[in-house]
Amino acid sequence: MRAELLSLFGCGALVATWWWAVQGRELVDQVVRRVCSDLALQRLDEAVALERIGFTRDYGRLAIRRLYAFEFSHNGADRRRGHVCLVNAIALWVHLEHPDGPIHIDLTAP
């Protein structure tokens, strides 16, 4: 009986972790789509990839920080990289390696 409960709890934890990862990726996908549209950039591959995950402090509490990468083009002939930082479920910033110079967008500013 105890083994069944532990395996059920383990499966629940796996499903919750998977759901959390999917929600974060969808949020980053929306942010990248909006930023590329606003800056008239062509988003390449229609994909975002988790590049790094770690811990950080957010208002004195331990939080999970995820860094996602994506690629874009400003003229259709080049490939440039961009990054989105997510802390827990909040997108903090977008950084683009634009040919005219790096662009850093703070998403927490009003």
C-alpha positions, -999 to +999 in steps of 0.1 A: +000+000+000+028+024+009+047+017-023+016+024-044+011+058-027+048+067-032+047+058-069+014+077-073+030+107-056+060+104-078+039+103-109+020+133-097+052+152-091+064+144-127+032+155-142+033+188-122+069+194-132+061+188-169+030+211-167+052+238-151+078+235-178+052+237-206+035+268-191+069+285-189+078+277-225+044+289-237+049+322-219+083+327-234+070+318-268+043+346-265+069+371-253+092+363-282+064+365-307+053+399-294+089+413-293+097+402-328+064+416-341+070+450-323+106+453-336+097+440-371+120+410-368+116+377-384+115+349-359+134+318-371+124+282-365+094+293-344+111+277-314+125+286-280+150+264-262+158+261-225+194+271-223+200+273-185+182+267-153+193+276-118+183+293-085+182+330-077+168+352-050+135+370-056+124+394-029+145+374-004+130+341-014+145+313-033+133+312-069+139+292-101+156+311-129+153+299-165+171+313-195+155+305-229+172+312-263+157+318-297+169+330-331+157+358-353+167+377-384+163+414-392+166+411-429+161+374-437+197+368-446+213+365-411+207+346-379+209+363-346+203+351-310+181+364-284+174+354-248+144+356-224+148+354-186+120+338-166+120+338-128+093+314-115+065+323-139+074+359-146+093+370-177+119+396-166+137+407-197+146+400-233+180+405-248+186+407-285+219+406-303+208+431-330+232+441-358+228+478-348+238+470-312+224+449-284+188+455-273+178+448-237+141+451-229+130+451-193+096+434-191+089+444-155+089+481-162+054+497-164 
